Every structure is written in structure tokens, then in C-alpha cells.
């Protein structure tokens, strides 16, 4: 799924610097102090050999003298190193905070893009590296900041050493920078080639990570053992890892081939350095100066390599951070493209009409609905039934505007749903999906979907309605108990059926003008299911209700039943009307009834 995100107007590096200036100006003061402290350290490494050797070849060298010289150098150098390290450690968490702010921005963005992207593997593959740009301390956004923190120090040292060595031998300097230039060029070529393969690498990483996570996920433990899935999972993991490694091997082979050029220029650089220094020594330069210039060349090589490494690292990671900013800037929501949005009234009974709807999922070639029409009067309780894959859940996704129909209209109280403000539209629906995702909130926070201003009495009321009040009240913290064990090791873990009841309680607390239940009792036992059915009228009083199920016996309490299949709306009517008709619904109901207990009533 192509996201068609426009290129940012500002250069990515400029945006990062502006962000640092805006968020934490103290970092720049720390950078200045750090640079001053760090620049002095290599100077001691260059001068120490000259001073020591010069002293040793003097007339009266002593152990005491050497000791004093060493102590003096190491004391001053150690002081500089201490301040360098202290300032680096002091600035580090502040740089991390800059990245964390972008983690927050990314999370907000991901939760606000159109839902269709959440079900697209292609979308994640296209943006995997952009998402990863905020994932670590040593890559992406934070990696660039750390490298930028080092750049002023390296620039000063490289310039200083270059001038110092160039005044003695321009040949050595030229040889060093030819090698560094070739090394930088090779690195840039490799990084660009790697970036061009980002989607292939992201796909391989996503697939291998899936099987790796599955092998460590306790929730799969029973299935893996009882169905002997260990071999299948490990073989799939091996296959995906091999595919990922093969893709990575191609990149490394190219890096190796290009790296041979860097090795050749390194040999030339070393030959020029030792040859010229030896020649200068033969011509009268002292051994002490030879050692000093050799140390200076070594320092220049090291710091120049670090400098070019930092620059190429920044250039590489900027490609992914640029993608991150493109994603953050991108308009991935249909909401922003429509003006004059209608505000929904959650207190008005909801009339729903699907008018000639055609829809297929992005990236597929099969229509789920084609010219589908259905009208649901305000206050009606409608059951939507049909075989798996008929489009029952898709109907809910279209109605709640998680997906947009390709053609046709969906009307709510006569207004096209695309004209409604999205957040306002969401408030109209209280939805319970078959798959319940418990979040690590307290029970009350989960039900109220809020961290504050929670109506405690209302929470108690919906817990009683779904039959969870006694269980929750028996807990030490009651409805303030944190769920799951990922945050609190003593967190509450509910069974599948209890989780579905909790989801129903959340929907009841919301009080939307339309209640939608998509297989809401699939994990409940027969008694619990019957209890929910018996209270369904009360739970949905004054609201339009849509009940989706493949259990036809659980739909008899609804006013009307819509049976859909691959052709669209197949049959429509009350339970008695459809049974009297003797069509598809009748056949499905009687077939399912054979699997229930004797008694004649399949309910």
C-alpha cells in the first residue's frame, strides 16, 4: 500500500538541530564545554612521546624525571578526560529525551492514521526503518544527535593535526586524505545500496521476528506442545532467517568488493607516512620529532576516520529519519481532507442505511460487497448472520468508517457518514469485537476509557450487568486493580469469557446511540451466554443494535435477521418469517440445531 507521503520542506538535519534548539538549549552549552575538554586530550598523546624520548636522550635522564613527566602529563590529561566524560554522560540523557519526544509523536501519529493502514503489511514494510529511527540510542534520531555532539571536537582536532603535519610534509597529508576520501566514498556507496534494499530487509526482518516472538510467547505454549508445532515453527524461522541473511550477504559482498579500494589507499597512505618520516629523519630530524609526527599521523588517521565515519553514519541514518519526518508530516487521514464536518448527536436514535455499497480490501481483487443495500430503522435490533468470510465484520468496519466504501453511500439519519466528524462519529458507536484486546489499565480505566473523571457508580453498574461485579469487588484493589502482568506482576489476568464480559461492560459504559456486538459471546459458556441474551433488551434499550453471530440460535431475540453471503443480502426478516420461508436460513438453523441438546429448541 503506497502511502504517497510528500518530501519534507526543510532539510532533515536542519529540523533535528531546530528541534534541539527548541526543546533543550542547554545541550549546546554542554557541547561547547565538551568540545573544549575533548580537544586537549589528543594533544597530550602527541607531545608525550617527544618529551619522553627527548628527555631519555638528554645528558642526565633519571627515573625520577621520567616519573614526574609522566605524572604531569597523565594528571593534566586525566583531568581533561574526566571533564570530557562527565559532560558526555550529563548530556546523554538530554539527547535521549529528544528522541523520546519523537517516540511520542510517532505513537500519536500511528493512532490517528486511517485504520486501513493498520491492516496493511506493505505499509509496515515501507515504513519499518522510519519507525525504527526512534527505537534505539545508537541509531536513527538519537544516533545522529550523538554523532553531531562529536563533530565539533573532531573538526578542530583534524584541522589542527592537518596543519601541524602539513607544515612538515604535504605528501603525508595528501596521502592520508586520499585514503579517507576513498573510504568515505565507499561507505556512502554501501549505505545507499543498503537503503535501496530497505523494504526487502524490512520484510525479512518482520517475518523472522514473527516466528521468533511466537516461540517465546507463552500464550502459544499449549498449541505448540499439543499440536507438535515446534518443528514447523523452527523450520519457518530457519527459512526466514536464511532469506534475510542471503539478502544481507549480497549487501556485505558489495561492501567487501568496494572495501578493497579502501585497503589499497590505506597501504599507500602508510607507505607515504613511514617513507617521508624516515627520509626527514635521515635529513636531520630528531628521533623525538619522528615519534611526535608519527603519533600525530596516527591521531589524525584515527580522528579523521572517526570524523568520516560519523559523517557517513549521519548521511545514512538521515535517510531513515527523513522517512520518519515524511511519515509524521504525511496526510494519512481522510478526516483532514473534508471540511464542514457534521457533529453527531449520540442522544438521537440511529437510523442506518447501506445504499448500493461496493467494497474490496486494498491490494485485493475480490469484492466483499457489490451493490449491497440494507436499511436498519432507528431502535431496531438486527442480527447479521452468515458463513465465515461473508463480510459480517467488514460491515462493521464500513459502518464505523474504519474503512471507506469504494462506491455507494452509508447514511446515518440521512447523512453520509463521510460528512461526520470522525471522532464525533466514533462516539455514536459502542462496539464489542470478537477479539478482545485487554490494555494494562485498571479495570475502571479500561471500562471508562479514561484516566480521570471516572463515574465510579456507573462502572459498578455495568460490571453488575455483565456479571463481573462480584469477582472484581473481591480483589484487594477492587476496580482499581491493574490488569495484565506486564506492568504489575500482581496484575489481573481474566479468562477469555471474562475478557469478553469486560469488553461488553466498556461498551455499555460508553452509551453510544448504536450498540454493535461482533461475536461477543464466543468465549462464554452456555449459562453466561444465556444471561447476556436475557438482558440484551435492557442493555440496548432505546438504541439501535446490531448483533453479529454465526450461531443462529443466538439471534432469535432480535427484531430482524439479515442473512448475507457472497452475493450480498440473501434473506431478511424475523426468525419466524425466515423459518416459515424455508430457505437458506431455515437450512442453516436446522443444521446447527442438531448439535444442541435434545428438546426441540435450538436456543
N, C-alpha and C positions, 0 to 999 in steps of 0.2 A: 504493500500500500504506500504509494508515494505521498509524502506529506506536503510537498511544494512550499517549503519554507524559504522566505527571501533572505538574501545575504544581508548581514547587519551593516548599517551605515557607517559606524565607527570601527576603526581597526580594533581587533580583539585585544591586542596588547595595551592599547590606549585605554580601553574600557576597564581592564584589570587595574591599571595604575590609577585611573579616576576613582574606581571603587575603593582602593586602599586609601586614597586621599580623603574620600568622603566618610569612610567608616572608621578609620583609625590613623590620624595624622602622626601619632607618637611613633609609629613604625618607622617613619622617615628620619626622625631624630635618632632612634636606635640604630638605624642603618648608617648614619654619619659617624656615630661613635664606634660602631663595629668596624667600619672601614679603616678608621684611624688606627685602632688597636691591631687589626689584622695585617695591615700593610707592613708594619715594622718587623713582623716575625721572620719573613724570608731574608731580610737584611742581615740578621744575626747568623743565619745559616751560611750566607755567602762570605761574610767577613771572618767568621771564626777560623776556618782552615788557614787563611792567610796570616792571621795573628798568631795562631799556634805554631805554624811552620816557621814564620819569621822569627818567633821567639826561640824555637829549637835550634835554628842555625845562627843565632846570635852568639856573642862571645861567652856569656856565662849563664846558660839556661839552667834553671833549678826546678825541682819538683814542686817546691812551694810556689814559684812564679806561675807555673802551668796551672796549679790548683786555683790560685787567685784569679787568673784569667778565665778559667772555666766557670768558676763560681760566679764571677761578674757577668759573663755572657748569659749563663743559664738563669741567673736571678732576674736580670732585666727581661730576657726573653720569656721567662716563665710568667712574669707579671703581665706582659703584653698578651700572652696566651690565655691567662686566667680571665682578663677582661674580655677578650675575644669570645671565649667560651661562654662566659656569663651573659654577655649581651645576646649571643646567638640563642641561648636557652630562654632568655627573657622574651625575645621577640617571637620565638617559635609558636607558642600557643596563640599569640595575637594573629599570626598568619593563618593558623588553623581556623580561627574564628571567622576569617574572611571566607574560607571555603564552606564552613558550616552554614553561613548565611545563604550561600548559593544552593546548598543542600535543601534548605527550607524553601527557597524559591522554586527549585525543581519539583519538590513534593507538591507544592501548591499548584504548579502548572499541570503536573500529571493528574491531579484530582479534578482539574477543571476542563481538560480537553474532552472532545466528544467521545462518548463511550465506544464508538466503533473502532477507535484505535486500540482500546484495551483488549480486544479480541483478535488483533492482527499480529501474527508472528513477524510478518515483514516489517511492521512499524518498529518493533523492538530491535530487529536486526539492523535496520537503517540507523537507529539512534543509540545502539548499545554503547559505543565508545563515547558518545556525548554524555550519556547517563553516567558512565564510569569516570568522567572527568571530575566528578566531585566525590569519588569513593575512597580516595586514599591520601596519605600525607606526602607521598613521593611521586605522584603522577598528576596529570591534569592541572587543575587550578592551583592547588597548593604546591605541587612540584614546581610550577613556573614561578610562583612567588619566592620559593626558597632559592631557586637559581638566580632570580633577579636580585635577591638580597646579597649574593656573592659577586655579582657582576662589577660593581664599582671597585671592590678590592682587587679583582683580577685585572681590570683595565689599568689601574695605577701600577700594579706590580709588573705587568707585561710591558707597558710603556717604559717604565724605569729601567728594567733589565735590558730591554731592546736598545735603549740609548747608551747604557753602560757598555754592553757588548759591541754595539755598532761602532763606538768610538775606538775600539781596539781592532775589530775585524768585521768589515761589512760582509765578507764572504760567508762567515759563520751565520750571520743574521739572515742573509738571503736563503741559505740552505735550510735553516730552521723554519722559516715562514713558507717556503715552497712545500715542505713536508706537512706543515699544519694546514695549508690551503688545500692540498690534495686530500688529507684526512677529513677535513670539513666537507669537501665536495662529495666524497664517498659516503659520509654519514648522511648528508642531505638526500642523496640519491636513494639510499636504502630506506630512509624514513618515508619518503614519498611513495616508494614502491610498496612499503608496508601499509601505508594509509590507503592505497588503491585496492588493497585486499581486505579492507576492514570488515566488509559485510560477510565475506567468506569466513574470516576468523571469528566474527561475532556469532555466526550461525553454528560453527563447530563448537565454540565455547558454550553457547546456550544449550546445545544438545548434550554434550558431555557433562555439563553441570547438572542437568536434569537427572540423569541416571546416578550421578554421584550423590546428589541430595536424596534421591529416593532410597538409596542403600543405607543412608544414615537417619532416615525419617522413621521414628518409632511407630507412627500410625500405619506404616506398611508392613510392620513386623509379622503380623498374623498371616497376611496374604502370602508373603514371601516364603514362609515356612510351610504352610498348609498346602500351597499350590506349587511348591518347588520352583519358585521364580528366581532363586539365587543365580542359577546358571544363565538364564535368559538375560537378567539384568547385567550381570558381569560381562557377558558376551556383547551386549549392546553398548555397554560403557567402553569396552575394549575397542569395538569398531569405531565409535565416535571419537575416541581419543586418538586412534591411529589416523583417522581422517584429518583431525585437527593438526596432529604432528606433521603429517605429509604436507599440508598447506604451509605450516610454519617452516618446514625443511626447505621448501622452494625459496622462501624469503632468505633463509640463512645461507643457502648456496649462492644466491646472488650477492649477499653481503660478503661472503668469502672471496668470490671472484673479484669484486671491486676492491676488497681489502688488500689484495696483492699489490696494487698500485701504492697504497699507503706504506706497505712494508718496504718496497723499493726505495721510496723517497726517504724513509727513516734511515736506511743504510747509507744513502748519500749524505744525509744530514750529519750522521755520526762520523762518517769519514772526513767530512769537511771540518767538523769541530776539532777532532783529535789531530788532524793534519795541520791545520792552521795554528793551533796552540803549540804543537811540537815545533813547528817552524819558527814561531815567535820566541820560543824558549831557546832554540839554537842561536837565534839572533841576539840573545841577551836578556830576555825576560826572566825574572826570578822564578824559582820553583814555587815560592809563596804566591806570586801572582798567577802562575799556572793553575794552582789549586783553587784560587779565588775565582778565576774566569771559568774554570771547569764547573765549579759549584754554581756560578751564575748561569751558565748554559743549561745545566741540569734543572735549576729552578725555573728558568724561562721555558724550557720544554714542558715541565710539569704544569706550570701555571697556564701556559698557552694552550696545552691540551685540555686542561680543565675549562678554560675560557671557551674554546671552540666546542667542547662537549656540552657546556651549558647552553651555548647559542643554538646548536643543533637540537638539543633536548627541547628548548623553548619553542623552536620552529616546529618541531614535531607535535608537541603537546598543544600548541596553539591551534593546530588543525582540528583537534577534538574539542578544545574549548570554544573555538569558533562555531562548531556544530552545536555545542551546548547553548551558546547565546542565540544562535539561529532558532533553536527549539524554543527557548524562553521567549524570544521575540515573535515567534510564529503565531499566526492566527489559526488555531486548530479547533475553533469552536464556531459552529453555525450561529450561535447566540449573538455574537458581536456583529453579524452581517445583516441583521434585521432591526429596523427602527420601529418606534411607536408600538412597543410591546404591550399586550393586554395583560392586566393583572388578574389572576384567577381569584375567585371567591370560594373559599373552602366550605362556606356555610350554605352554598346553593346546591341543591340536589343535581347530580351529574347525569346528563343525557349524552350518550356516546354513539357516534355513527362512523363506521368504516365505509367509505364511499369509493368503490371501484379501485381498491388498493392493489398495486403490484410491487413486489419486493423480492430482491435476492441479496444475499450477503456479499459484501465487497470481495472481489477476487474469485468469485464462483460464477458458474454458468448455468445454474439451475434456479428457477423462480421458486421461492417458498410460497408466495401468494401471487395469483394472477387474476386481476379484475375481481377481487374479493370485496363483498359488501355485507354488512351486518349492522343492525340498529339495536341499541340497548336503551330502553326507556329509563328515565330517572327513577331511582329507587328499586329497580328490578334486581333480582338475584339470579344471575345467569351462570350456568355451568357450561364450561367449554371442555369437550371430551374428544378423544380421537387417539389413533395409534401413535406410537413414538415416531417423531420426525414429521408429524403432520403440520407443525407450526404453532402449537399451543403457546409455548413460551415466547416464540417470536412475536406473537400477537401482543403479549405484554410489553415486550421491548419497544414495539412500534407505538403502542398507546402511551407509554411513559416517555417517549421521544429519546430513548437510548439509541435507537436507530431511526433514520428518516426514510419513509417510503419512497420508492423510485418514481411512482406516479400515483395519482388518486389523492384523496383527502381523508384525514381523520378529524372529525368535528367533535368538539365538546361544547355542549349547549349552543350549537350552531356556529361556533367559531373554530376556525382551523387551528390545530394545536401549534402550528409553526408561528402563529401570531402571539402566543402566550409567552410571557417572560418565563425562562426555563426554571429558575428557582421557585417562582410562583406556581408553575405547573407541578413541580415535584411535590409541593405542599398539599396538592389535591389528592395525592395517592398514598395509601397505606398498603405496602406490598410485602408479602411473605413469599420468598422463593424457596424452592425445594432444598437448595444448597444453602445452609446457614453458616455464615462466617462470624464466629464469635471474636470480638475485639477485646484486648486486655484493658477494659474499663471496669468500674464497679458495676454491679447489677443495675443499680439505679441509673448510673450514667449511660449504660448501654440502652436501657429502655427509653430514657428521656432524650437520648441523642444530644446530651448537653453535659457540660461540666459544672454548671451553676444554674440557679433559678429552677431547681427541680421540684415539681409538685409531688411531695412525698406521699400524700394521701392517694393521689392518682396512681402512683407506682404500685402502692399496696392493692389498689382496686383491680388493676389489670393482672397482677400476679394471682389474685384470687380467682379471676375469671378463667385463667388458663390452668389453674390447679398447681401453681408453684409456690404459693404463699407460705404454706407450712414448711416446706423444705428450706426456703430462703430465710424465713424467720428463725429457724433452728440454728442457723450459723452464728458464730460469735459476733461477727460484724454485721449480720443481717444483710439488708440490701446494699450495704456499703462494702461488701466483700468484693475484693478484686478477682476477676475471672482469669483463667489460664495460669500457667506456672512460669511463663516466660519472663514476667516482671516480678512476681511474688511466688516463691517456691511453695507457699501455702495457699496459692490461688485456687479458686473453684473451677473444677472441670465437670461439665454437665454431660449426660448421655446424649445420644443423637436425638431421642424423643424430647428430652428436656430442653435441648437447644432449640428445637422447633417451637416448643411452647413459649420459650423466651422471645423468639422472633415474632410470634403472634402477639405477645404482650407488647412488644415495641410498636407493632402496627396499630394496636388498639389505643395506645397512649397518644399516638400521633393525631388521631381523629381526622383523617382526610375524608373528603366527600365521596371517595371511591375506595373500597377495600378490594384488593386483589390477592388471592391466595393460589399460588402455583405449587400444587402437590404439597400442601402444608402439613399433612398428617402422614406422610410416607414412612416416617420413622417412629410413629406412635403405635402402641399396641391397640387391640380392638376396643378395650374399655375406654382408654384415653381418647381414641378417635371418636367413639360414640358420644363421649362427654362434650367434645368440641362441637360435634354436629348438633347436639341438643341445645346448645347455647348460641348457635350460629345466628339465629334470628335476632337475638338480643345483642350479639356482638356487632351486627351490621345494621341495626335499627336506624332508619332514616337515611341510609346510604345506598348508593349503587354498589353492588357486589359482584365480582367475577371470580368464580371458583373453577380452577383448572385441575383436572384429575384424569387418570387413566382407569380409576376404579369407578365404574358406572354406578355401583351400588351406593356410592357416597354422594351422588348428585340428585337424589330424589327430592331432597328438601328445597331445591332451587325452583324458582318460578318457571324458568325456561331452560332448555338444554340445547346447545349448539354443537352438533357433531361435524367436525371438519376432517378432511382427508386431503390427499394430494391434489384433488380437483377443486378444493375450496370448501364452501359451506355445503355439506352433504344433506343434513337434515336439521330441522329446527322445530321445537315445540316443547310442551311439558312432558314429563316422564310418561304419564298415562297416554298422551297423544301419540308419542313415538312408539310406545309398546303396542298400541292399537293399530298403528300403521303397519307393523310387522316388517320393517325394513332393516337397514344396516344396524341401527341402534338396538332393535329387538334381538337380532342375532348375536351381537356383541354382549348384550346384557345377559341373555340366557346362557351363553357360553361361559361367561365369568361366574354366573350363579352356581354352576356345577362344582366350583372349587370352594364354596362356602359350606357351612354346616347345614344339615338337613333342617327343614322347617318351612320350606317353600318361599321364604322371604330372603332374598339375597342380601338384604341390608344387615 
